[in-house]
Amino acid sequence: MRHEANSKKLVDSTAQNWNLFCTHFFWVGLAGLLLSLMVCVMAIPQVLRSLTPTSQGFVCLNTRKEYWADQTPTEAEKDFIMLCMRVAEGRCHELYGSLTSRPRCIFLYKPYNVERFMPNAPTRIASTFYFGQSFIVFSMYELSAAIASHELCHAELYDRLGKGLRQPQLPQWFDEGLALLLDERYAESEKWLRAYTSEQPRPQDLASRTNFYANPQTNSLRNHLLAREWVRTWYERNGQQGLLKFIEAMRAGQSFEESYGTH
């Protein structure tokens, strides 16, 4: 009987220690997850603001589309916003074949908010970022169908490639070049590139965001034109099906070089 009692105590003690370990592990893991989430939000300051537009005093323009503005637009302004986004959706549909993303779009009138929501953008025109879903921030001073198409293309690509909270990692030249296919501001890129007679960079030279936007006064236009030409040539050769296969390969875990080079 004494042996059985001791065995029972040992089993109970082991079970209790295991439960304590599991509880401790759970809370440590949860704390680590919350800390990581806080670091991500702090690293991208516009994330928290974009996640909580109501707390920012923003006005919902279209609940189905997730469109928000930092003040109530006039009817003419609202019609213009909707027109730009319809054109953008149509162009993205032609590129991708269908749209799977539902980005939250935030239209900013107040210069103060433009600075707050686009602190790290190369220009204060528009910015797209990903945090579990795509977000697009527009300055109403610059909004056009071309810009809306450009940013919606980014959002669609991020949502198709995105896993978890982290923005998909792509070479900057490809990310920009694909979006520029829908941006008529750069429609004559092949002709404009002839004006640059000096030695031009290669794709690998413009893979990082830092290099792509280095010396913006001198190189920004050239880099955008080059990125568009590189992706345009690839897309003309591979078409829509090639783009979709590329996205599928990336989602399956292939590297960019493998996915891009095989289609």
Stockholm file with secondary structure:
# STOCKHOLM 1.0

chainA/1-263         MRHEANSKKLVDSTAQNWNLFCTHFFWVGLAGLLLSLMVCVMAIPQVLRSLTPTSQGFVCLNTRKEYWADQTPTEAEKDFIMLCMRVAEGRCHELYGSLTSRPRCIFLYKPYNVERFMPNAPTRIASTFYFGQSFIVFSMYELSAAIASHELCHAELYDRLGKGLRQPQLPQWFDEGLALLLDERYAESEKWLRAYTSEQPRPQDLASRTNFYANPQTNSLRNHLLAREWVRTWYERNGQQGLLKFIEAMRAGQSFEESYGTH
#=GR chainA/1-263 SS CHHHHHHHHHHHHHHHHHHHHHHHHHHHHHHHHHHHHHHHHHHSHHHHHHHCTGGGTCEEEETTTTEEESSCCCHHHHHHHHHHHHHHHHHHHHHHSSCCCCCEEEEECSHHHHHHHCTTCSSSSEEEEESSSEEEEEETTTCCHHHHHHHHHHHHHHHHHCBTTBCCCCCHHHHHHHHHTTCGGGTTHHHHGGGCCSCCCCGGGGCSHHHHTSSHHHHHHHHHHHHHHHHHHHHHHHHHHHHHHHHHHHHTTCCHHHHHHTC
#=GC SS_cons         CHHHHHHHHHHHHHHHHHHHHHHHHHHHHHHHHHHHHHHHHHHSHHHHHHHCTGGGTCEEEETTTTEEESSCCCHHHHHHHHHHHHHHHHHHHHHHSSCCCCCEEEEECSHHHHHHHCTTCSSSSEEEEESSSEEEEEETTTCCHHHHHHHHHHHHHHHHHCBTTBCCCCCHHHHHHHHHTTCGGGTTHHHHGGGCCSCCCCGGGGCSHHHHTSSHHHHHHHHHHHHHHHHHHHHHHHHHHHHHHHHHHHHTTCCHHHHHHTC
//
